[in-house]
Amino acid sequence: MPERASIERICPYVRGRQGVDPVPEPSVENHCLLAASIYLPLSHQREYCLSGRFASCSRYQRQQGRPIPRYVRGAKPVPVRPTTPAPDLKPLPWRQPWFATTLKWLALLALFLLFLAFWRIRMRETPPFILDRNPVPSPVIEVTPTIPPAYLPPTVGPPG
């Protein structure tokens, strides 16, 4: 009679029919949740799934620590190596609160400069506006200096 496997040695992705616990010996009732086919060869079960060497199974290795599907009940997650901590990075500029306002002002400034450039080009191409009439001479007023009197004239009558 084939050797029976203990629960700790069974691959977490092996299930019996109807999603129940697997038969602890190679059986046609056992199937792999990671396999596309329903049939799981008895030799594969004996060598990998029920022997405790499921970590060297190609299906198990393809899973590579991805989350176990929700429909798998009672499966233990695959142990994953701890990742190295990510260094603290400065937030990206476009995720800063001031970025949207700055971008709007820069767009407005760019539009203004573009308008100014087009206006200057247009003014350079436009001939100057000239009126056809005789120029009017401007009047010249000569100011002659006056000398104030050296004394104030006497007033007539008492002050006040």
KOLVOLO-18969 format. One line per field, with one value per atom (N, C-alpha, C, CB): residue number from 1; residue in one letter; y, z, x. Coordinates in nm, 3 decimals. Each point is the difference from the previous one (the first is absolute). Glycine has a CB too. Layout:
REM KOLVOLO-18969
torti	NUM/...
numi	a/...
y	Y/...
z	Z/...
x	X/...
END
This chain:
REM KOLVOLO-18969
torti	1/1/1/1/2/2/2/2/3/3/3/3/4/4/4/4/5/5/5/5/6/6/6/6/7/7/7/7/8/8/8/8/9/9/9/9/10/10/10/10/11/11/11/11/12/12/12/12/13/13/13/13/14/14/14/14/15/15/15/15/16/16/16/16/17/17/17/17/18/18/18/18/19/19/19/19/20/20/20/20/21/21/21/21/22/22/22/22/23/23/23/23/24/24/24/24/25/25/25/25/26/26/26/26/27/27/27/27/28/28/28/28/29/29/29/29/30/30/30/30/31/31/31/31/32/32/32/32/33/33/33/33/34/34/34/34/35/35/35/35/36/36/36/36/37/37/37/37/38/38/38/38/39/39/39/39/40/40/40/40/41/41/41/41/42/42/42/42/43/43/43/43/44/44/44/44/45/45/45/45/46/46/46/46/47/47/47/47/48/48/48/48/49/49/49/49/50/50/50/50/51/51/51/51/52/52/52/52/53/53/53/53/54/54/54/54/55/55/55/55/56/56/56/56/57/57/57/57/58/58/58/58/59/59/59/59/60/60/60/60/61/61/61/61/62/62/62/62/63/63/63/63/64/64/64/64/65/65/65/65/66/66/66/66/67/67/67/67/68/68/68/68/69/69/69/69/70/70/70/70/71/71/71/71/72/72/72/72/73/73/73/73/74/74/74/74/75/75/75/75/76/76/76/76/77/77/77/77/78/78/78/78/79/79/79/79/80/80/80/80/81/81/81/81/82/82/82/82/83/83/83/83/84/84/84/84/85/85/85/85/86/86/86/86/87/87/87/87/88/88/88/88/89/89/89/89/90/90/90/90/91/91/91/91/92/92/92/92/93/93/93/93/94/94/94/94/95/95/95/95/96/96/96/96/97/97/97/97/98/98/98/98/99/99/99/99/100/100/100/100/101/101/101/101/102/102/102/102/103/103/103/103/104/104/104/104/105/105/105/105/106/106/106/106/107/107/107/107/108/108/108/108/109/109/109/109/110/110/110/110/111/111/111/111/112/112/112/112/113/113/113/113/114/114/114/114/115/115/115/115/116/116/116/116/117/117/117/117/118/118/118/118/119/119/119/119/120/120/120/120/121/121/121/121/122/122/122/122/123/123/123/123/124/124/124/124/125/125/125/125/126/126/126/126/127/127/127/127/128/128/128/128/129/129/129/129/130/130/130/130/131/131/131/131/132/132/132/132/133/133/133/133/134/134/134/134/135/135/135/135/136/136/136/136/137/137/137/137/138/138/138/138/139/139/139/139/140/140/140/140/141/141/141/141/142/142/142/142/143/143/143/143/144/144/144/144/145/145/145/145/146/146/146/146/147/147/147/147/148/148/148/148/149/149/149/149/150/150/150/150/151/151/151/151/152/152/152/152/153/153/153/153/154/154/154/154/155/155/155/155/156/156/156/156/157/157/157/157/158/158/158/158/159/159/159/159/160/160/160/160
numi	m/m/m/m/p/p/p/p/e/e/e/e/r/r/r/r/a/a/a/a/s/s/s/s/i/i/i/i/e/e/e/e/r/r/r/r/i/i/i/i/c/c/c/c/p/p/p/p/y/y/y/y/v/v/v/v/r/r/r/r/g/g/g/g/r/r/r/r/q/q/q/q/g/g/g/g/v/v/v/v/d/d/d/d/p/p/p/p/v/v/v/v/p/p/p/p/e/e/e/e/p/p/p/p/s/s/s/s/v/v/v/v/e/e/e/e/n/n/n/n/h/h/h/h/c/c/c/c/l/l/l/l/l/l/l/l/a/a/a/a/a/a/a/a/s/s/s/s/i/i/i/i/y/y/y/y/l/l/l/l/p/p/p/p/l/l/l/l/s/s/s/s/h/h/h/h/q/q/q/q/r/r/r/r/e/e/e/e/y/y/y/y/c/c/c/c/l/l/l/l/s/s/s/s/g/g/g/g/r/r/r/r/f/f/f/f/a/a/a/a/s/s/s/s/c/c/c/c/s/s/s/s/r/r/r/r/y/y/y/y/q/q/q/q/r/r/r/r/q/q/q/q/q/q/q/q/g/g/g/g/r/r/r/r/p/p/p/p/i/i/i/i/p/p/p/p/r/r/r/r/y/y/y/y/v/v/v/v/r/r/r/r/g/g/g/g/a/a/a/a/k/k/k/k/p/p/p/p/v/v/v/v/p/p/p/p/v/v/v/v/r/r/r/r/p/p/p/p/t/t/t/t/t/t/t/t/p/p/p/p/a/a/a/a/p/p/p/p/d/d/d/d/l/l/l/l/k/k/k/k/p/p/p/p/l/l/l/l/p/p/p/p/w/w/w/w/r/r/r/r/q/q/q/q/p/p/p/p/w/w/w/w/f/f/f/f/a/a/a/a/t/t/t/t/t/t/t/t/l/l/l/l/k/k/k/k/w/w/w/w/l/l/l/l/a/a/a/a/l/l/l/l/l/l/l/l/a/a/a/a/l/l/l/l/f/f/f/f/l/l/l/l/l/l/l/l/f/f/f/f/l/l/l/l/a/a/a/a/f/f/f/f/w/w/w/w/r/r/r/r/i/i/i/i/r/r/r/r/m/m/m/m/r/r/r/r/e/e/e/e/t/t/t/t/p/p/p/p/p/p/p/p/f/f/f/f/i/i/i/i/l/l/l/l/d/d/d/d/r/r/r/r/n/n/n/n/p/p/p/p/v/v/v/v/p/p/p/p/s/s/s/s/p/p/p/p/v/v/v/v/i/i/i/i/e/e/e/e/v/v/v/v/t/t/t/t/p/p/p/p/t/t/t/t/i/i/i/i/p/p/p/p/p/p/p/p/a/a/a/a/y/y/y/y/l/l/l/l/p/p/p/p/p/p/p/p/t/t/t/t/v/v/v/v/g/g/g/g/p/p/p/p/p/p/p/p/g/g/g/g
y	-0.118/0.118/0.124/-0.124/0.228/0.120/0.072/0.022/0.053/0.073/0.120/-0.073/0.094/0.113/0.124/-0.158/0.275/0.125/0.073/0.018/0.050/0.080/0.133/-0.109/0.172/0.125/0.109/-0.058/0.065/0.104/-0.017/0.017/-0.138/-0.027/0.016/-0.156/0.177/0.008/0.143/-0.186/0.198/0.131/0.075/-0.093/0.223/0.075/0.013/0.124/-0.156/0.015/-0.131/0.188/-0.298/-0.128/-0.009/-0.112/0.079/-0.015/-0.130/0.251/-0.302/-0.115/0.050/-0.135/0.046/0.039/0.082/-0.208/0.297/0.089/0.097/-0.180/0.198/0.099/-0.044/0.170/-0.296/-0.048/-0.031/-0.093/0.050/-0.034/-0.113/0.073/-0.072/-0.104/-0.135/0.176/-0.277/-0.134/-0.005/-0.108/0.064/0.009/-0.102/0.088/-0.153/-0.091/0.026/-0.175/0.141/0.026/-0.062/0.006/0.081/-0.045/0.083/-0.073/0.016/0.076/0.106/-0.200/0.191/0.099/0.132/-0.187/0.186/0.122/0.078/-0.113/0.244/0.086/0.127/-0.092/0.156/0.119/0.124/-0.125/0.222/0.123/0.089/-0.011/-0.012/0.082/-0.058/0.076/-0.199/-0.067/0.030/-0.182/0.192/0.024/-0.126/0.176/-0.293/-0.125/-0.053/-0.053/-0.029/-0.058/-0.117/0.071/-0.145/-0.121/0.039/-0.131/0.077/0.020/-0.137/0.204/-0.227/-0.133/-0.051/0.053/-0.182/-0.061/0.010/-0.157/0.145/0.011/0.141/-0.177/0.278/0.139/0.021/0.079/-0.135/0.012/-0.065/-0.001/-0.116/-0.074/0.077/-0.218/0.274/0.063/0.140/-0.132/0.211/0.140/0.032/0.059/-0.082/0.054/-0.056/0.028/-0.156/-0.064/-0.034/-0.091/0.119/-0.042/0.110/-0.159/0.278/0.112/0.074/-0.124/0.081/0.068/0.085/-0.187/0.239/0.077/0.130/-0.102/0.153/0.126/-0.016/0.062/-0.184/-0.020/-0.034/-0.077/0.078/-0.025/0.122/-0.152/0.127/0.111/0.087/-0.142/0.080/0.080/0.089/-0.182/0.125/0.075/0.117/-0.210/0.186/0.106/0.110/-0.169/0.134/0.103/0.093/-0.158/0.110/0.085/0.113/-0.197/0.172/0.097/0.102/-0.030/-0.013/0.091/0.087/-0.003/-0.017/0.078/-0.039/0.016/0.069/-0.033/-0.127/0.244/-0.318/-0.121/0.041/-0.135/0.072/0.038/-0.012/-0.076/0.158/0.003/-0.132/0.242/-0.314/-0.122/-0.112/0.068/-0.048/-0.102/0.020/-0.012/-0.086/0.011/-0.082/0.034/0.022/-0.073/-0.006/-0.130/0.197/-0.006/0.101/-0.075/0.034/0.090/0.080/-0.159/0.285/0.078/-0.050/0.199/-0.181/-0.042/0.093/-0.093/0.039/0.089/0.080/-0.160/0.289/0.090/0.063/0.047/-0.033/0.066/0.143/-0.146/0.193/0.140/0.093/-0.061/0.161/0.096/0.103/-0.033/0.090/0.105/0.126/-0.100/0.173/0.120/0.102/-0.041/0.104/0.103/0.128/-0.102/0.172/0.125/0.107/-0.057/0.149/0.109/0.094/-0.017/0.033/0.087/0.124/-0.198/0.306/0.121/-0.024/0.147/-0.092/-0.016/0.064/-0.001/-0.054/0.052/0.139/-0.234/0.322/0.139/0.009/0.071/-0.155/0.014/-0.052/-0.021/-0.034/-0.042/0.100/-0.237/0.346/0.104/0.086/0.002/0.056/0.081/0.128/-0.093/0.147/0.126/-0.021/0.091/-0.213/-0.024/0.044/-0.191/0.162/0.034/0.152/-0.209/0.282/0.147/0.056/0.005/-0.054/0.046/-0.029/-0.036/-0.081/-0.036/0.092/-0.238/0.274/0.092/0.137/-0.122/0.172/0.132/-0.003/0.048/-0.156/-0.011/-0.008/-0.114/0.046/-0.008/0.139/-0.240/0.313/0.135/0.092/-0.035/0.025/0.081/-0.035/0.016/-0.145/-0.042/0.055/-0.209/0.207/0.055/0.150/-0.178/0.250/0.144/0.030/0.030/-0.104/0.023/-0.035/-0.047/-0.055/-0.037/0.111/-0.245/0.297/0.112/0.121/-0.083/0.113/0.114/-0.019/0.040/-0.159/-0.026/0.015/-0.156/0.101/0.014/0.145/-0.232/0.307/0.142/0.078/-0.019/-0.009/0.071/-0.034/0.000/-0.126/-0.039/0.071/-0.225/0.230/0.066/0.150/-0.171/0.236/0.143/0.028/0.027/-0.119/0.018/-0.008/-0.097/0.013/-0.016/0.111/-0.245/0.310/0.104/0.132/-0.114/0.181/0.130/0.105/-0.059/0.157/0.104/0.079/0.017/0.030/0.076/0.146/-0.161/0.218/0.137/0.077/-0.074/0.195/0.088/0.091/-0.006/0.028/0.089/0.140/-0.196/0.274/0.139/0.079/-0.069/0.200/0.088/0.012/0.129/-0.126/0.012/0.140/-0.170/0.177/0.128/0.047/-0.061/0.191/0.046/0.021/0.109/-0.138/0.020/0.145/-0.247/0.311/0.140/0.009/0.054/0.051/0.023/0.125/-0.110/0.098/0.114/0.037/-0.072/0.202/0.047/0.066/0.033/-0.064/0.056/0.105/-0.217/0.339/0.105/0.014/0.122/-0.119/0.009/0.140/-0.173/0.178/0.129/0.014/-0.005/0.128/0.026/0.056/0.043/-0.107/0.053/0.133/-0.237/0.325/0.128/-0.022/0.115/-0.023/-0.014/0.026/0.070/-0.005/0.028/-0.020/0.164/-0.177/-0.017/0.140/-0.227/0.247/0.131/0.022/-0.011/0.135/0.026/-0.024/0.167/-0.213/-0.027/0.124/-0.246/0.265/0.117/-0.037/0.091/-0.023/-0.023/-0.088/0.026/-0.028/-0.082/-0.150/0.187/-0.260/-0.146/-0.057/-0.017/-0.077/-0.073/0.019/0.006
z	0.000/0.000/0.000/0.123/-0.204/-0.006/0.134/-0.243/0.262/0.124/0.006/0.008/0.109/0.019/0.040/0.068/-0.122/0.028/0.115/-0.241/0.322/0.108/-0.060/0.175/-0.106/-0.049/-0.021/0.119/-0.034/-0.013/-0.126/0.249/-0.299/-0.116/-0.132/0.140/-0.135/-0.122/-0.055/0.082/-0.212/-0.068/0.031/-0.186/0.212/0.033/-0.118/0.167/-0.288/-0.116/-0.044/-0.071/0.143/-0.034/0.074/-0.038/-0.035/0.056/-0.051/0.015/0.065/-0.045/-0.084/0.204/-0.254/-0.078/0.088/-0.145/0.086/0.068/0.096/-0.020/0.002/0.081/0.142/-0.139/0.170/0.136/0.016/0.017/0.102/0.027/-0.093/0.240/-0.280/-0.091/0.068/-0.129/0.048/0.050/0.026/-0.129/0.248/0.034/-0.069/0.215/-0.319/-0.079/-0.147/0.186/-0.277/-0.142/-0.042/-0.046/-0.011/-0.036/-0.117/0.237/-0.314/-0.109/0.055/-0.150/0.278/0.064/0.023/0.108/-0.098/0.025/-0.131/0.193/-0.181/-0.114/0.050/-0.131/0.040/0.033/-0.041/-0.029/0.119/-0.031/-0.098/0.227/-0.241/-0.090/-0.140/0.195/-0.213/-0.130/-0.083/0.100/-0.231/-0.089/-0.018/-0.118/0.126/-0.019/0.134/-0.205/0.202/0.122/0.045/-0.066/-0.027/0.034/0.052/-0.175/0.289/0.059/0.005/0.138/-0.215/-0.006/0.138/-0.228/0.250/0.128/0.031/-0.029/-0.073/0.022/0.046/-0.176/0.122/0.040/0.145/-0.240/0.274/0.138/0.096/-0.081/0.045/0.086/0.014/-0.071/-0.040/0.001/0.063/-0.203/0.176/0.045/0.099/-0.217/0.179/0.074/0.141/-0.217/0.234/0.129/0.074/-0.094/0.036/0.062/0.081/-0.186/0.183/0.070/-0.087/0.210/-0.334/-0.091/-0.102/0.028/0.013/-0.093/-0.042/0.104/-0.027/-0.037/-0.128/0.242/-0.280/-0.124/-0.118/0.136/-0.115/-0.107/-0.093/0.153/-0.283/-0.096/0.013/-0.157/0.186/0.017/0.123/-0.110/0.218/0.124/-0.020/0.135/-0.207/-0.024/-0.090/0.028/-0.121/-0.087/0.079/-0.192/0.302/0.082/0.061/0.051/-0.011/0.048/0.098/-0.213/0.313/0.105/-0.035/0.074/-0.191/-0.031/0.097/-0.244/0.262/0.096/-0.043/0.057/0.041/-0.026/-0.042/0.169/-0.271/-0.043/0.114/-0.230/0.227/0.107/0.016/-0.042/-0.067/0.010/0.068/-0.205/0.230/0.069/0.149/-0.189/0.255/0.143/0.076/-0.042/0.149/0.086/-0.049/0.068/-0.174/-0.051/0.074/-0.226/0.254/0.066/-0.108/0.196/-0.172/-0.100/-0.013/0.049/-0.165/-0.029/0.074/-0.227/0.297/0.068/-0.103/0.195/-0.174/-0.092/0.074/-0.131/0.061/0.061/0.036/-0.132/0.246/0.034/-0.099/0.244/-0.283/-0.095/0.074/-0.153/0.083/0.060/0.010/-0.091/0.199/0.013/-0.106/0.246/-0.299/-0.101/0.067/-0.147/0.085/0.060/-0.008/-0.062/0.158/0.000/-0.115/0.251/-0.340/-0.116/0.014/-0.146/0.087/-0.001/-0.089/0.040/-0.005/-0.087/-0.137/0.202/-0.301/-0.136/-0.010/-0.093/0.009/-0.005/-0.039/-0.059/-0.033/-0.044/0.104/-0.235/0.346/0.108/0.114/-0.063/0.048/0.100/-0.013/0.000/0.110/-0.009/-0.081/0.220/-0.227/-0.071/-0.149/0.205/-0.251/-0.140/-0.097/0.076/-0.044/-0.091/-0.017/0.069/0.041/-0.007/-0.080/0.222/-0.198/-0.073/-0.149/0.205/-0.237/-0.140/-0.069/0.058/0.011/-0.059/-0.026/0.120/-0.023/-0.018/-0.112/0.243/-0.254/-0.108/-0.136/0.156/-0.163/-0.126/-0.037/0.048/0.051/-0.025/-0.046/0.174/-0.110/-0.040/-0.142/0.241/-0.274/-0.135/-0.105/0.096/-0.066/-0.092/-0.018/0.067/0.042/-0.009/-0.085/0.225/-0.203/-0.078/-0.148/0.206/-0.230/-0.138/-0.068/0.064/0.008/-0.054/-0.027/0.125/-0.033/-0.016/-0.121/0.248/-0.268/-0.114/-0.132/0.142/-0.149/-0.122/-0.026/0.034/0.072/-0.015/-0.054/0.190/-0.140/-0.050/-0.146/0.231/-0.268/-0.141/-0.087/0.070/-0.025/-0.078/-0.014/0.082/0.026/-0.006/-0.091/0.233/-0.239/-0.087/-0.147/0.178/-0.208/-0.138/-0.043/0.026/0.068/-0.032/-0.029/0.145/-0.260/-0.028/0.099/-0.245/0.271/0.096/-0.054/0.086/0.003/-0.037/-0.018/0.126/-0.248/-0.031/-0.049/-0.057/0.113/-0.045/-0.111/0.230/-0.333/-0.110/0.025/-0.163/0.241/0.023/0.037/0.074/-0.087/0.029/0.151/-0.214/0.253/0.145/0.048/-0.013/0.130/0.059/0.089/-0.007/-0.019/0.086/0.142/-0.197/0.290/0.140/0.039/0.057/0.017/0.039/0.101/-0.042/0.025/0.091/0.079/-0.158/0.286/0.088/0.067/0.040/-0.060/0.062/0.131/-0.223/0.320/0.132/0.025/0.087/-0.059/0.032/0.150/-0.218/0.270/0.147/0.047/0.001/0.105/0.061/0.131/-0.109/0.137/0.123/0.100/-0.123/0.237/0.101/0.057/0.059/-0.018/0.055/0.126/-0.095/0.117/0.114/0.132/-0.146/0.143/0.124/-0.027/0.080/0.022/-0.013/-0.003/0.120/-0.206/-0.001/0.130/-0.253/0.294/0.127/-0.019/0.069/0.035/-0.007/0.045/0.043/-0.096/0.034/0.113/-0.236/0.344/0.110/0.108/-0.157/0.270/0.109/-0.029/0.160/-0.107/-0.023/0.075/-0.031/-0.023/0.072/-0.033/0.161
x	0.085/-0.085/0.090/-0.187/0.149/0.083/0.004/-0.055/0.162/0.019/-0.095/0.241/-0.300/-0.092/0.080/-0.188/0.150/0.072/-0.067/0.072/0.009/-0.057/-0.049/0.154/-0.244/-0.062/0.106/-0.214/0.316/0.103/0.084/0.006/0.004/0.084/-0.075/0.133/-0.263/-0.081/0.005/-0.153/0.164/0.002/-0.130/0.147/-0.140/-0.122/-0.097/0.134/-0.089/-0.088/-0.065/0.144/-0.118/-0.063/-0.132/0.225/-0.330/-0.133/-0.060/-0.031/-0.062/-0.077/-0.117/0.066/-0.144/-0.119/-0.094/0.020/-0.095/-0.093/0.071/-0.174/0.305/0.072/0.026/-0.102/0.086/0.026/0.147/-0.232/0.270/0.139/0.045/-0.025/0.153/0.047/0.013/0.121/-0.123/0.027/0.150/-0.196/0.241/0.142/0.089/-0.072/0.027/0.080/-0.032/0.006/0.081/-0.027/-0.133/0.247/-0.335/-0.133/-0.051/-0.046/-0.048/-0.062/-0.095/0.020/-0.052/-0.087/0.073/-0.126/0.255/0.078/0.018/0.120/-0.124/0.031/0.070/-0.200/0.271/0.078/-0.080/0.219/-0.227/-0.074/0.076/-0.104/0.233/0.080/0.009/0.129/-0.179/0.010/-0.124/0.142/-0.121/-0.113/-0.084/0.133/-0.069/-0.074/-0.048/0.136/-0.235/-0.054/0.086/-0.231/0.287/0.077/0.138/-0.124/0.160/0.132/0.066/-0.074/0.182/0.060/0.039/0.084/-0.103/0.031/0.149/-0.193/0.276/0.144/0.038/0.040/-0.106/0.026/-0.044/-0.029/-0.087/-0.047/0.100/-0.239/0.287/0.091/0.132/-0.108/0.157/0.131/-0.001/0.054/-0.159/-0.001/-0.112/0.100/-0.223/-0.115/-0.013/-0.113/0.136/-0.025/0.128/-0.209/0.324/0.126/0.067/0.028/-0.081/0.064/0.099/-0.029/0.048/0.092/-0.077/0.167/-0.282/-0.084/0.066/-0.201/0.301/0.067/0.080/0.011/0.026/0.074/-0.092/0.194/-0.324/-0.099/-0.005/-0.138/0.132/0.000/-0.125/0.135/-0.248/-0.124/0.010/-0.134/0.186/0.015/0.099/-0.050/0.157/0.099/-0.055/0.181/-0.268/-0.061/-0.089/0.009/-0.064/-0.087/0.082/-0.151/0.275/0.098/-0.053/0.111/-0.179/-0.044/-0.117/0.228/-0.290/-0.120/-0.110/0.064/-0.161/-0.106/-0.075/-0.023/-0.017/-0.076/-0.141/0.137/-0.193/-0.135/-0.102/0.057/-0.161/-0.100/-0.073/-0.026/0.012/-0.077/0.077/-0.120/0.249/0.079/-0.020/0.173/-0.236/-0.026/0.104/-0.247/0.296/0.091/0.143/-0.192/0.227/0.136/0.086/-0.082/0.203/0.094/0.072/0.030/-0.005/0.073/0.143/-0.144/0.199/0.136/0.095/-0.067/0.168/0.094/0.080/0.015/-0.013/0.069/0.117/-0.214/0.326/0.115/-0.037/0.159/-0.111/-0.029/0.068/-0.023/-0.049/0.055/0.085/-0.198/0.291/0.080/-0.085/0.215/-0.202/-0.083/0.035/-0.019/-0.083/0.020/0.048/-0.179/0.272/0.047/-0.110/0.239/-0.233/-0.096/0.034/-0.034/-0.059/0.020/-0.086/0.054/-0.007/-0.081/-0.120/0.202/-0.318/-0.117/0.027/-0.152/0.091/0.016/-0.061/-0.003/0.062/-0.050/-0.146/0.228/-0.275/-0.138/-0.099/0.078/-0.028/-0.089/0.001/0.040/0.032/0.003/-0.126/0.254/-0.303/-0.123/0.017/-0.064/0.185/0.021/0.017/0.105/-0.090/0.035/-0.111/0.141/-0.266/-0.110/-0.011/-0.123/0.134/-0.009/0.117/-0.119/0.238/0.118/-0.013/0.141/-0.192/-0.018/-0.100/0.055/-0.162/-0.099/0.063/-0.186/0.264/0.062/0.104/-0.038/0.112/0.098/-0.069/0.159/-0.271/-0.074/-0.054/-0.063/0.013/-0.051/0.114/-0.181/0.297/0.114/0.046/0.070/-0.070/0.039/-0.097/0.103/-0.233/-0.098/0.020/-0.162/0.190/0.022/0.124/-0.108/0.218/0.121/-0.021/0.137/-0.214/-0.032/-0.082/0.005/-0.104/-0.079/0.089/-0.202/0.292/0.089/0.092/-0.009/0.061/0.087/-0.076/0.137/-0.257/-0.079/-0.039/-0.088/0.058/-0.035/0.119/-0.165/0.286/0.118/0.028/0.095/-0.112/0.019/-0.102/0.089/-0.210/-0.107/0.029/-0.168/0.214/0.029/0.120/-0.094/0.189/0.115/-0.042/0.151/-0.248/-0.046/-0.096/0.029/-0.095/-0.098/0.073/-0.175/0.143/0.065/-0.050/0.022/0.060/-0.042/-0.119/0.237/-0.321/-0.119/0.041/-0.154/0.138/0.042/-0.122/0.237/-0.258/-0.109/0.054/-0.112/0.031/0.040/-0.056/0.007/0.063/-0.040/0.124/-0.233/0.217/0.113/0.018/-0.040/0.161/0.022/-0.039/0.186/-0.243/-0.041/0.114/-0.249/0.293/0.109/-0.050/0.111/-0.028/-0.040/0.031/0.043/-0.133/0.024/0.113/-0.242/0.321/0.113/-0.034/0.172/-0.172/-0.028/0.131/-0.242/0.276/0.123/-0.037/0.114/-0.039/-0.025/0.108/-0.107/0.061/0.097/0.006/-0.043/0.159/0.009/-0.041/0.186/-0.256/-0.039/0.074/-0.230/0.269/0.074/-0.100/0.221/-0.232/-0.093/0.053/-0.075/-0.012/0.047/0.082/-0.200/0.288/0.091/-0.073/0.191/-0.304/-0.075/-0.147/0.175/-0.249/-0.145/-0.064/0.005/-0.103/-0.065/-0.078/-0.016/0.008/-0.075/-0.146/0.169/-0.231/-0.144/-0.074/0.034/-0.149/-0.079/-0.095/0.018/-0.011/-0.091/0.062/-0.188/0.121/0.052/-0.017/-0.055/0.142/-0.013/-0.118/0.247/-0.302/-0.101/-0.134/0.143
END
